[in-house]
Structures are given as structure tokens and as C-alpha cells.
């Protein structure tokens, strides 16, 4: 059982620092029933999580099976500074109202994955605000400016003459201090967080906590394009709060190659079960589309329940396999004739008229299930079913 647990924990991981510490914690759990603390921090910079965020949550959920108590840190204090990781300019601060609102949304979403009985939701303002000015000054003495500038993104900005605020230097120190305050045994984060994660180990030594946290770094999940990391700003994301039909359709749209990456990082299936699936796909005993549908069903069930997942599959089959129109589509009305590109924007199927024109040119736009090629088409009085790609529909009435 111990070996199985360790292999599952190491699955999909990019890097582990102090694996011996993790082995020790696991052995103490299996042999003595001792629990330990697994920390991960989230800045509430947006109200909704996407599947890229849940890579960490899935691994934390696994630790809960093997004795881990998850310390889910909502960075309500640090979120008002803004994590400078990977940024080429100073990030805008969040106001308190936005931070609190987004934090509440996070709480509602994470328990779709984590076991509430084995999870501590913590706000880092509760200990950082107690530091006071003297405590904050003491914290700044634990690390030098020269060492801080060794961090890749800071180094690039410094050499280019870009602005770096003092508060940004404080961010990794404050994230590291979280590990001091809550005495974490393991901290998890993305590969882009390595500097900040190691800061926790450094500060636990500096403050004499009596232990140094191990660090687990998870890869950044690729988005629907299979190239860039999943990001709302790039539009290649699958949101945890996406409607079941959208979530199901987006997962079915990923490539067969990317599907295995999603299985590895998002599925609850074991390594052995995933390898068995791969073998069946390779020998032709199961079609890749069926395997992808099973993944989509698993993920939609996780966030919306069994019934919603079943209906999402039925709707997908109806629209894609039988080329029918979805049962429930958004309806819009316009008072006069309208240019097709503008109509697609007004019906929220496109972000801009230029993108609409590109999609028409690429044969991706249909009216009443018939492809169109005329980028200057005017829609006169009548009712139309507008479609972009395979998944986006709207019903338009022009008066």
C-alpha cells in the first residue's frame, strides 16, 4: 500500500524537493497513523477556477487519502499585492471587496474536489496582519536584495529597466512566511512558483520552526489548444463553473494526444488503470473518442453530478452525431437588419467582428445549419439559427 501511495503521489509531478521527507511522512501515517500538513496557496485574483488550477487540488485530494490534512491558503493579504511571478510589469492591486468576494467563490468550488473534513481553509491576513511593522521589518532581514534579483523574472525586469516595486519583493517573503505560521510539512505549487516555494523552506529554517517543508511542483496544464498553459486571458480554458454541456464539449475538442495528459493530471483513475486504457486504445479494442467521452463524463460528474453528465453526453451526441440543434440555446432579438459579423457579436458567439469575418472565411459559420461564405451578408427580418464551430449556437429574431 505504501508503494502504491508513493507512486500515485509522484505521478505527473515535475519536481520534488526532499522526497525523503515525503517518504518519512507517508511511513509515519501507514505505521503510526500520524497525519501531516499539505499546504497550497491561491490568490483570489478571479472568481472562478479552471481545470488548470485543479491539477494541484487533485494531488491534494490524493494526499488526503494517505494521511494529509490540506491547508488551503487563500491569499487575501498577498492577493492585494499581486503575485509578480512571470509578470513583466507591476501587477495592479485588488481591492478588499473583490478579494473577499473571490475568496468566497473559491471556498464553494474547492470542496467539489477536497474532503471538507480533512481541509483547513485559512486566510493569510490572519497572521500577516499580526506581524506589525516590527515583524515585517524582521522578515525583510531574512533575505538579501541580491538573492531576490536572482529570481528570473525580477532579473529580466531589472536589466530592462522595468519597474519593480518594493511590495513585489515582499510577496515571496510573505508566501514563505505562511509556511512558518502554519508549520506546513509539504507545500505544493506550479513549476513557475519554485522560487516562492523554496522561500518557505528558507524561512522555516530562519525562524527555527523545527522542520523544513518538502516541495512538490506540478506542471502547468496545457489549454484546449494543446500548446499554451490553460488561461482565461488566452481563451483556452475549461472553467470549473462552466455549464455541463460546455464543459463536456470542450473536453471532447482536445486532441487524442492531449487527452492522456488530462488523464494523468485530472483523472481519479490510477496509473495502472490509465495504462490499461492506453493499451486498449493502441490495440484498437477501444476507440479514442470513447476514452475521451469517459474522461469528459468523469470531470462533468465531479463538478455537476451524474445526471448533468448524462444529459451533457446526450446533448453532445444529439448535436454532433446526429447533426441536430441543441435543445436549449440562447435567444436574441434585434430591431432592424444587421450585418452577419455584427450579429455574431451581438449574439455573443464572437468577441469581435474581425474574428467573425475570419471564422466565416474559414467556413466555420452556419445559418440554419448551412455554411456561409459571404462576409458582407445582411440578415433581414426573420428568425435564424446562428452557429460558430461545433458547439456555439444562438437563435436570432430580426424584427
N, C-alpha and C positions, 0 to 999 in steps of 0.2 A: 504493500500500500504506500509506503514511504517513497519508493522509487517512482511509482505512478504519479504521486503528487508532485514530486520534483520535476518530472518530465513535462507534466501539464503546465506547471508554473513557468518553465523555461521556454515553452512553445511560443514561437513568434516574437520572442524578446530580441531586441537589437543588441543590448549590452547589460551585463550585470557587474556591479562593483561590490566586492565582498560576498561572493557566493557562499563561502564558508559560514558566514553569519546566517544566511538564509537556511542552510542545511541544519545548523545548530537549532534554530527556532523551530523548524519542522520536526526535528527529532524530539525536542522537548515536548512538543504537542503530542506526538504519537506515543511517546514513552511515559510522559508525566501528566498529560492533559493541560499543559500550560498554554495560555493564549499569548498573543503578541500584537503589536500595533502596526498597521499599514496605513501610511499617510499619502494623500494626493490632494493637491490644491487646485482650485478652479477660480479664476477671476470672473465675476458675474458681469462680463462686458456685453453680453447679449442675452435675451430672454430664453432662447431655445438652444438645446444641444443638438448636434448632428451625430451621425454614426462614427465620425472620426473621433469625437470626444469619448464615445462609449468603448473604444478599444481599451482604455485604462479601466473603465468601470467593469468590463467583462473580466479582466485579470484580477481586479479587486474582489469581485464576486467569487472567483475561484479560491482566492486566499481565505475567504470566509468559510469555505468548505473544509479547510485544513487549519483551523485554529486562529485565523486572523480576525482582529477587530479593526474595522476600517475607520480611519479618521478622515472624514470628508471635510476638507477645509474650504470654506467659502471666503475668498479674499476680499471681504467688504472694505477693509482698510487699504490693502495693497491695490485693490481694483481702482481706487481713486487716484493712484499714481499712474497705473498703466504699465504692464509688463513690456520692457523695451526689447525683449528677445526678437531678433530678426528684423527690427524696425530700423529704417534709415533716417528717421526723424523723431523728435519728441512726440509721444502719443498724447492725444487730448485726454484730459481728466474726465472721469464720470462724476456726475453729481450724486449726492447721497440718496435721493429719492429713486433714481434709476438703479443704483446698486442694490438697494433693498428690494425693489420690485423684481429684478432679475434673479436675485438670490432665492426669493420665494418660489419662482418658477423652477429653478434648479432642484430645489428640495422635492417638488412634486414629480419631477422626471426621473431622478436617480433611483427611486425606490421601485421602479419598474425592472431594475437590474439587481440592486443591492438588497440584502436582507436587513430590514429595519432594526431587528433585534441585535444585529451584530455591526451596527453602523452608528458612529457618533458624528452628527452634523455640528461643526464648530465654525465660529466666525472669528477671524484672526484679530478683529478690532478689540475683542475682549481681553487679550493680553498685550497687544501692541500699545493700546491707549494707556495702559498702566505703566508702561516704561517711563513715561515722562521725559522731560528734556535731558536730565542727567543720564537716564538709562539709554536714551537714543545716542547721546554722545559716547557713552561707553561702548555701544555697539559699533560705532564708526571706527573705534581704535583697534578692532579685531582684524581689519583687512586694509591693505595699502592701496593707494590710487594706482600705483604701477601694476599691481596684480589685477586690479579691476580692468585696466586698459588692455590686459592680455586677452580679455574676452573678445571674440572675433568681431561681433557687431559693433562694440564700442571702439575697437581698434580701427575699423574701417571708417567710422564716422569721425573719429579724432583726426585721422590722417587726411580726410577730405575736407576738414574744417567745418563739418556739420555740427549743429548744436547738440550738446549733451547736458541735460540739467542735473544738478546735484541729487534731486529726488530719484532720478533713474539709477544712480549709484546705490541709493538706499534700497531699491527694490529687491535685488538678490540677497542683501543682508537681512531684510525683513522676512523674506521667504525662508531663509535659513534659520532665522530666529524662531519661526513657527515650530521647527523640529526640536528646538531647545525647550520651548514652552510646553509642548505636548509629549516630549520624550518618545518620539517615534522610533520604531525598530527598523522599518523599511520605508523608503519614500519612492514613489513611482512618478514618472513623467515621460514626456516625449523626448526623442533624441535631441531636439533643439533646446532642451532645458538642462543639459548636462552641467553647465556652469552653476546654475542655481541649485541643482540637486546636490552637487558636491559641497556647496556652501553650507548645507545642513550638517554634513559630517564635520566640516571645519569648525562650525560654531558649537556643536555638541562637545568637541574637544576643548575649545576655548573656554566654555562656561562650566566645564567639569561635570557634565551630565552623567558620566559613568558608563556610557556606551556610545557607539558610533553607528548610525543607521546604515544599512545596506541600501544600495540604489539599483532600481530596475528601470531601464529605459525602453519604451515601446516605440516601434516605428510609426511614422505618420501615415495614416491610411490614405491611399490614393482615392480621388473622387471618381465620378462617373466617367470622366474622360480617360481614366487609367494612366494619367501622366502626372498631373499636379495633385498636391495634397488636397483633401476634401476641405472646401472653404465656401462659405456663403458668398463672399465677395467675388469668387470665380463662378458661382452658379452651378458648381458640380457636386452639390451635396445632397444627402438624404437626411432630412430633419427627423428627429425623434417624434416631433408633433405633426409630421406630415400626415395627411389623410391616408387611410389604409390603401385605397386604390392607387394613389400617387406613389406611396412607398413601395407597393408591390411592383408597379410598372417600372419604377426607377431601377430596382434591383434586377428585374428581368432585362434591362437595357445594357447591363455591364457585359464586358467581353467574357468569353469562356475562361480565358487565362486569369483575368482579374477575379473571377468567381472563386478560385481556390485561395486567393489572398484574403477575400472576405470570409471564407470558411475558417481559415486559420485564425483570424483576428477577432471575428464576431460570433462564430457559431459556438453553441454549447456542446457540440459533438466532441468526442475525444479524438486524440491524434490517430488512434487505431481505426476508429470509425471513418474518419476523413480519408485515410489511406485506402481503406476498403472501397469507398466511393470512387476514388481516383482510379483504382484498378478496374472497377466495373465500367467506368466511362471509357477507359483506354481499350478494354477488350470488347466494347460495343454492347455489353449486356444492359447498359442504361444510357439513355440519351442525355447529353449535356443540358438540354433545356429542362428536362425533368429534375435534374440535380439542382439547377438554378431555381426552379419553382419551389423545391423543398427548402432551399435557403430563404427564399422570399417569404414562404409560409412561416418559417421559424421566427424570422425577425418581425413580421407583422403581428404574429401572435404575442410576442414579447411586449409590444407596446400598445396593442389594441384588442387582444383577446382572440380566442379560437373562432368565434362566429364572424368577426370582422375579417379575419384572414381568409376564411372560406368564401365569403362574399366577394372579397377582392380578387381572388382567383377566378371565380365565376364571371365576374365583370371583365377581367382581362381576357379570358377565353372568348367571351361574347364579342368583344370589340376586335380582338386581334385574330383569333382563329376563324371567326365567322364573319368578320368584316362588318359588324353592326355598330350602331351608335350607342354610347353609354346610356344607362337608364337615367342618371342624374347629372345634368350638365348645367353650368351657369347660363342665365338668360340676361340679355341686354336689349335696350331699346334706344334708337336714335331718331331724331325728329326729321331728318332730311337725308337725301342721298349722300353717300360717303365714299371716299377713296378706299380701296381694299386695304392698303397698308395702314391707313389710319384706323379703319375698322378693327383690324387685328390688334392694334394697340389699345383701342377703347374697350375691347372685349378681354383685355388682359392676357392675350395669347402671345404677345410680343412686347419687348421692352422699348422698342423704337421702330419708327417707320423704315429706317435704313436696314435694320435686322429683318423686318418683314419682307422687304424687297429682296434681300439676299435669299431668304427661305423660299420665296416664290420662284426665284431664278434656279434654285436647287431642286425644284419640283417637290417641295415639302409641304405645300399648302393646298388644301382641298376645300371646295364649296359643295355641299350636299354630296359628299363622298366622290367628287370628281376633281382631279388635279387641275390646277390653273397655271397659266404661264404669263398672263397679261399683268404686268406690274402697275399699269395705269387704270385697271378696271374700276369702274364706278358701280356701287351697289345701289340700285334704285328701290322704290317701295316694294316690300315683300318680306318674307322670312327666309333665313339662311342658316344652315349648319356649317359653321367655320371650323376648320381643323388644321392644326400645325403638327407635323410629325405623326407619331402613332398614338400619343397619349393626351394631347391638348385639344379640347373641344369647347365650343360655345355656341349658343343659339342666339341669333341676332334678328331683331324685328326692326325694319326700317319703315317709318311711317310716311 
